[in-house]
Amino acid sequence: MTAARTTLAALALATLAVVGLAGCASGSDLEAVRLYDQANRRLLEAKSPDEFVQAAALFDQVLQRGGENGAVLHGLGNAWLQAGHKGAAIAAYRRALAYRPRDPYLRANLAQALGRDPDPKEGSLLRMLLFWQSDLSYGEKAWLLTGSVALACFVFALARVAPRTRGVARPLCGGLVVVALLAAISFAVEVHDRELTSHGAVDAPELVARKGNAESFEPAFNEPLKDGTELLVLEQRGDWLRVRVGQSLEGWVPADRVARW
């Protein structure tokens, strides 16, 4: 029972941290609601790239006023896509997925911007085991961890105070511990991806990656990077970013040509 207690104690401590991250967001600001309505109207009425950029600016104001919101980020992505800024649109859609992962319209718009499925089926063994990873929001993963730990602790306590239930409680508690461990891994993967990793997308018609952080360096690749190419940002030096494209290709690009999230 010592190992079980140790595991449950560790998971309980992790839960305390999760509760802080999954706290309630502040209520809607009336000015943010007004701006959101104005941004949607501007998006619907826009006909030129400049007007779509103006709509995007309004959506940005809503985010600054009311905080991160999946619907607002979706609208921001739509505005940038119509304005011809594919990289900025991809960045907004990716941010929106953290809050609305099962929204079919959001996924369809992101797929259109990327020119491919935003979540290809192939991946690591870990991603295959955590099959729900793309279907749960950031907050839902936190609550899955919180709930599974709470249930495991409850069943464990029940077995201690009611010995007659141990025959059922022990295997149930073991199963809940496994679920809690998987939920903890799932949440840790999400935190690493969202909080500890910097992503980006090329936001320019084409972008030449260099072998160093200046225009004087030779191109790093045979061809320029296309608009909307997704990148992993590894480092920033001044106005330049060291990025990774695909699994291993690295180069330097101007920071103002990359939309980051």
N, C-alpha and C positions, 0 to 999 in steps of 0.2 A: 504493500500500500504506500510505501515511502516514495517510490517513483511516481505513482499516480498523483500523490499530494504535491510533489515538486513540480510536475507538469502543470497541474491546475493552478498552482501559485504563480508560475511564470506567465501563464495565459491571462490570469486575473490582472497582473501588473500591466501586461500589454493592453488589456481592455481599458484601463484607466487612461492610457495615452490616446486610445481610439476615441473615447468619449469626448475628449477635448477637441479632437480634429473634426468630429462629426456633430459639433454643436449646432444649435439652431441659427439660421441666418436672420439678420435684422429684417423687420417688416418693410413692406414696399413704401418708398417715398413717393408722395403725390407728384412732386416735380419730375421724378424719374418716370412715373407712369405717363405724365403729359409728354415728356420727351420721347418716350417709346412710341406713343401714338403718332407723334409728329414724324418720327423716323420712318415708321411704316408707311405713312401717307407719302412722304417724300420718295421712298423706294418705289411705290406703286406708280407715282406720277413721273418719275425720272425717265428721260429719254436719251440723254447724252452721258458720256463717261464722267464729265465734271459733275453732273447732277447726282450720279450714283456715288461719287466720292463724297459729296455733301451729305447724302443719306448715311454713308458709313461714318462720317464725323458725328452725326447725331446719335447713332448707335453707340459710338465710343463714349459720348457724354452720358448716356444712360448707364453704361458699365461703371464709369467713374462715380456716378451718383448713387447707384444702387448695388454695386458689386457684381461679381460673376453670376451670370444667368444663362441657362441653355438656350432659351427662346431668343434673347437679345443677341447672343453670339451667333445663332443661326441666321438672324436677320443681318448681322454685320457681315457674315460670310457671303450671303446673297448679294449684298450691296457691292462688296469688293469684286466678286466674280463678274457681275454685270459691268463694273468699271474697267474690267480687263486686268485686274491685279490678282492673278491666279494664286500666287504664293500667299498673299494676305488672306485670301478666301480660305485656303487650305488650313492656315493657322487658326482662323476663327472657327472653322468647322471642327477641327481636332479638339479645340478647347471646349466646344459645345458638347462633344461626345462624352466628356466626363460627367455631364449632368443629364444628358438624354441619349443614352447608348442604344436604346431600342427604337428611336424615332426613324421610321423608314424614309421619310422625306429628307431628313438630315443626312442619312447614309447615302441616299441616291444623289444628293447634291455634291457630297464629298467625292463619291465615285466619279461623277461627271468632271469635277475639277482635277482629280488625279488621273483620270483616264483608265482606271482599273478598280478592282474591289479594294476598299480601304482595309479590309481584314482578310488577307489571303489565308486559306485553310492550312497550308503547310507552315510549320514552325517547329520550335523546340519541343522536346518531350514534356517539359514543364507546362508549356502553353496548352498542350493536348490534355494533360491531367486537369488543369484549371479551365475546363471547357466553358465555364460561365464567365470568364474574364472579360469578354467583349460585350456581354449582355447586361452587366450590372454597373450601376453608376459608382462613383467614388464613395458617396455616402452609403449606398446599399452594401458595398463591401465592408465598410466599417461596422454597419449594423449586423451583418452576417457574423462577423467576428465577435461582436459584443453579445449577440443572442446565443451563439453556440457555447461561448464560455459560461454565460449565466446559466444555461440549461445544464451543462456538465457539472457545474458547482452545485446546483440544486439537487440533481440526481445523486451526486456523491454525498451530500449532506443528508438526503433522505435515507440512503442506505445505512448511514451511521446511526441515525435516531430511530429507525424502524428496521431492525434486523430481519424481519420476515420478508422485506422487499429486496434483500440482497441478491437473491437468485435472478431477479429480473434487472435490478438496478446496475449490477456490476457490468454485464455486457453492454447495457444501454449507455452507461457512463463511458466505457471504452470507445464505443462508436462515436459518442459526442466529442470525446477528446480528439479523435482522428479528424472529425469534421472541423473542430476548432483549429487544429494545426494547419489543415488545408486552407481554412479561412484566413489564418494569420499569414501564411505564405502568399495567398492571393492579395491581401491588403499590402503586404510588404512590397510585392512586385509593383502594385499600383503607385505606392509612395515613391519608389525608386524611379518609376517612369515619369510621374507627374512632378515630383518635387526635386529630385536629385539629378535628373537628366534634362539637358537643354536640346530641344528639337528646333528645326527650322525648315523653311521651304524657299526656294529661289523666287524672288518677286521682281523679275526683270525679264524682258523678251529672251535674252540669253546672257550667260554670265561665264566669263573665263576664270577658272580657278588657277591660282598661281602656286609656285613651289615655295614661296615665301610671302611675308606680309607687306608687299609693295608691288606696284605695277611694273617695276623694273625686273622682277623675277620672271622666269620662263613659265609658260602654261604647264599646269600639272597634268592635264589630260589632253588627249588628241582633239577632242571636240568641246565646245562650250556647253555648260550645263543649261538645260532647257527650263523655261518658265514652269514653276510648280514642282520642280525636282525636290524631293524631301531629303533633308540632311540631318546628321547628328553633329551638334556643335560641341567641339572638344575643348576649345580654348579661345580667348579673345585677347588680342594685343592691339591697343589703341583702337583704330577704326577697322581692324581686320579680324576675321574669324578663321580659326583652323577647323575644318569640317571633314566629316567622313561621309562618303557616298557609297551606298551598298554595304558590303561587308568589310572592305579593306582599303578602298581608294580614298586618299586624303589630299587636301589642298587648302589654300587660303583664298578667301573671298571677302569683298568689302561688306562690312556689317550692315550698311544701309540698303543693301540689295537682298537681304534675307529677312523674311517675316518669321519671328520666333515665337515659340510657346513652351 
